[in-house]
Amino acid sequence: MAMIYALLAQLVQMTVILALSPLLTGLVRKVKARLQRRRGASLIQPYRDLLRLFGKETLVAENASWLFRAAPYFIFAASWVAAALIPTYAANLMFSWSGDLIAITALLGSARFALALAGMDIGTSFGGIGSSREMMISSLAEPAMLMIVFTVALVAGSTQLSTIAEFMLNGTVGLRVSLAMGLVALLIVAIAENGRIPVDNPATHLELTMVHEAMVLEYSGHHLALIELAASLKLMLYLSMIACVFSPMGMASGPGVPLNDAIGFGAWLVKMTIGGIGLAVAETAVAKMRVFRVPNFLGAALMLGLLGVLLLFVSRGM
């Protein structure tokens, strides 16, 4: 019976992540619209957009290879698996042993690589521009992410997210400058990886500023729907990761007690709501930066992660 409940708990997490990720995107858009004194679209508009795209015919360029057709499925699968490995309402789920920060970073890097290849496959100028900019961003975002992983792993003694969450919950961590640096660095990386302002503007299609949108201009139908759903999953992944590592309050220690699971689920929903509103407020308060300033922005995350690791080594050596 315990095995069945553990399996159901894991399936619930995978289903909830997939079902609520478009709602998080709709929340961010709605809050931004209200802050700009606009009515904005409904919270469920992303679901309508996905249904409309899944019902449309998929058009593919004549010179598109198998890579262009297969990339959306791989990107969606990698993003869903990576998001499902993040502990949400409870730690120590059935597949929590595979919820490793390095493995999640590798899955996201593989999805990004496939998207960049698909953007260049057709041979359009927009796709090439978007892919080159995406690789420029990833060349700094991935090392910064690894420095953040090392910082958290040195404090918690593990790169497994369930172990990190339990370590943060035991109350013996205290205030650490290295963790504060890691949090700021992770926020910067999350903004860059999701193509949000000030790195990229997901609501524009200007050829001089596009990054993510430039790579998916040639997609349509269910291919575009899978890519858009993967983008929503990626946004929820980073917010869940930040909540799991730096704010695991309310998370159940493991599945098995329905009351604790319900409390953990409610706490996770509150964290996602706060994260979505905070992202919308931040995007409204700042302007998009020039593309050539993005390396300086991500370089700050890399330096903060590196300083966090160095501070931990120095403090342990003293």
N, C-alpha and C positions, 0 to 999 in steps of 0.2 A: 504493500500500500504506500509506503514511504517513497519507493522508487517511482510509482505512478504520479504521486503528488509533485515530486521533484521534476519529472518530465513535463507535467502540465505547467509548472511554474516557469520553466524555461520557454515553453511554447507561448505562454502568455506574454513574456517579455518580448520575444521576437515579433509577436503580432501587434502588441501595443506600440512598439517602436515604429513599425511600418505604418500603422493606422493613424498615429498622431503626428507624424513628421510634417505632412502637409498643413495640418492645423497650426503648427508652430510657425510655419512660413506665412500663413494667413494672418496670424496674430501680429507678427512683425510689420507686415504691410498695413494692417488696420491701424496700429498705434502710430506709425509714421504718418499716415494720412490724417489722423485726428490732430497730431501735433502741428501739421501744416495747414490746419483749418479746412480740411477737406473731409467729405463724408467717407470716402474710401469704399473699397469692395467688401463684400461679406467675408466673415472668417472662414467660411467653407468654400470660397471661390477657388482655391487651389484644387479642391476635389473636383469641382465642375470642369476646370481646365484639363485635368488629367483624364476625366471621362470623355471629354470632347476629343482630346488627342488620341486616345485609344480607339475611338470610333472612326477616325479619319484614315484615309488611304495613305500608305507610306510610299513616298516618292524617293527614289535613289538615283543619283547621277549615273550616266552610262559608264564612266571610267572608275566607278567605285569598286574597290576590291572586297574580298571577304572580310577584311579587317574592319572596314567601315560598317558592315552589317552586324558583325559580332561584337563590336566594342560596347554598344549600349547594354547588352545583356551582361557582359563581364563587369562593366562599371557598376551597374545596379547590384549584381550579386556580391561584389567585393564590398561595396558600401553597406549593404544590408548585413552582411556577416560581421563587418567591423563594428557597426552600431549595435548589433545584438550581443556582442561580447562585453559591452560596457555594463557593469552592474547598475541597475536603475532603482527599483524599489527594495531589492534584497541582494545581499552578497552570497557567495558560495552556492550559486546555482549549479545545475548539473554540468554545464560546460564552462564553469568559471576557471578551470585549470588552463584553458586556452585563452582567457582574457588577459593577455600580456600586452603591455604598452608597446613593446618593440614589434610584436606581431601585428598589432593594429596599425602602427606607423607603416609597416611594410605593405599591408593591404591597401591603405590609402595611397601610398606611392605607386602601387601597381595600377590602381584605377586611374590615377592622374596620368601615368605613362600611356595607358591605352587611349585616354581622351586626347592627349597631345598627338599621338599617331593618327587617330581618326581625323583630327582637324587638318592634318597635312595630307591625308590620303587623296582627297579630291583634287588638290593642287590649286585651290583658290588663294588669293592674296590675303583675305581676311583670316582664313584658317591658319595660314602660316604665321601671320602676325600674332594671333591668339596663342598658338602653340609655343612660339618662341618666348612670349611674355610669361606664359605659364611655367615654362622650364626655368626662366630666370627667377621667378618667385620661389619655385620649389627648391632651387639650388641653395637658397638661404633658409627657407622654412624648415626643410628636413633636418639640417644640422642643428638648428635651434630647438627643434622638437626632441632630438636625441639628447641635447644638453639638459632639457627639462626632465626627460626620463631619467637620466643619470642623477640629477639632483633629488628627485623624489625617491629613487631607488636607494640612494645612500642614506636617506633619512628613515625610510620604512624597511629597508633590508630586502626588498623584493620589487620586481617589476610587474607582478600580478596585481590586477586592480582590486580584487576582493581582499587580498592581504593588505594592500595599501589603505583601503577604506576602513578595515577593522583596526589598523594601527592608528589611523587618525581619530577613530572613535573612542579609543581607550583613554584619551585625556592626558597622556604623558608627553605629547609632542611639544606643547608650549608655543611661544612666539619665536619664530626663526626667520631671520632676515633672508636666508637662502630660499625658504619656501615662498616668501613674499615676492622675491625676484622671479621664482619659477612661475608664480601665478600671473604676474604681469607679462612675462614672456609668453605664456600659454595663451593669454588673451590676444596678444599681437598675432601669434601664429594662427589662432582660430579665425581672426578677421581676414587674414591674408588667404588662408586655405579655402574659405568659403566665398571669396570674391566679394566681400562687403566693403562699404565705404570706411576708410579713405583709400583702400587699395584698388577696388573696382566697384562699379555701380551696377548691380544686377538689373536695374530698371531701365537701362539705356542701351541703345544699339548704335551709338556713334563709333565709327570705325577708328577714330583716333584714340579712343579710351577703352575699347572693349578688350577683355581678356577671356573670360569664360564664354560669353555669348558669341565671340568670334569663332570659337571652335565648334559650335553646335548650330551655326546658321544653316548648314546644308541638311540638317535632320528634320524629319517631319513624322507625323503619325505616332505610332506606338514607340518608335525609336526615340523620338523627342520626349515622349511621356516618361520613358524609363530613365532618361538622363535627368529630367526635372525632378523625378521622384528620388533619384540618387542624390541630387543636390540638397533636397530637404532632409534626407537621412543624414547627410554629412553635417548639416547645421545642428541637428539634434544630437549627433554623436559628440561633437565638441562641447556643447552645453552639458550633456550628461557626464562627459569626462571631467569637466571642471567641477561639477557638483559632486561627483564620486570621490575625487582626489582631495579637494580643498574644502568641501562642505558636505560631508556624508551624514549630517545629523538627520535622524529620523529613519535611516535605512535599516531594514531588518538584517540581523546577523546571518540569516539563512531561511530558506523556505520551510514551512512546516507548521507555523502558528498563523492561522488566518487573520487574527486581529493585528499582529505585527506586520504582516504583509499589506493589510489595508492601510495602516498608518504609514508604512514606507511608500506605498503607491501615492497616497495623498501628498506626502512631503515632496516626492519627486515631481508631481504635477505643479506644486507651488514653485519649486525651483525652476522648472522649465518656463513657467509664466513670468517669473521675475527676470530670468535670463532673456526671454524674448522682448519684454518691455525695455529692459536696460539696453539691449542692442538697438532697438528702434530709437530710443532717446539719444544714444551716442551717435548714430548715423544722421540724425536730424541736426545735431549740434555742431558737427564738423563737415568740412567740404572734402571732396575727392582731391587727392594729391596727384601731382604729375607722375607719370610712369617712371621717370628717371630718379625720383625720390623714394620709390618703394624699396630699393636696396638699403637705404639708410634706415628706413622704418623697420625692416626685418633684421638689419644688422644690430639694432638695439636689442631685439629679442635674443639674438645669438649671444651678444655680450652679457646680457642679464643671466642667461642660462649658464654660460661659462663662469661668470663670477659666483653664481650659486654653488657650482661644483667646487670651485677653488676655496670658497669660504668653508665648506664642509671639510675638505681635506686639511685646511689650516687649523680649524678648531679641533679636529680629532688628533692632530699631531702635537698640539700644545699640552 
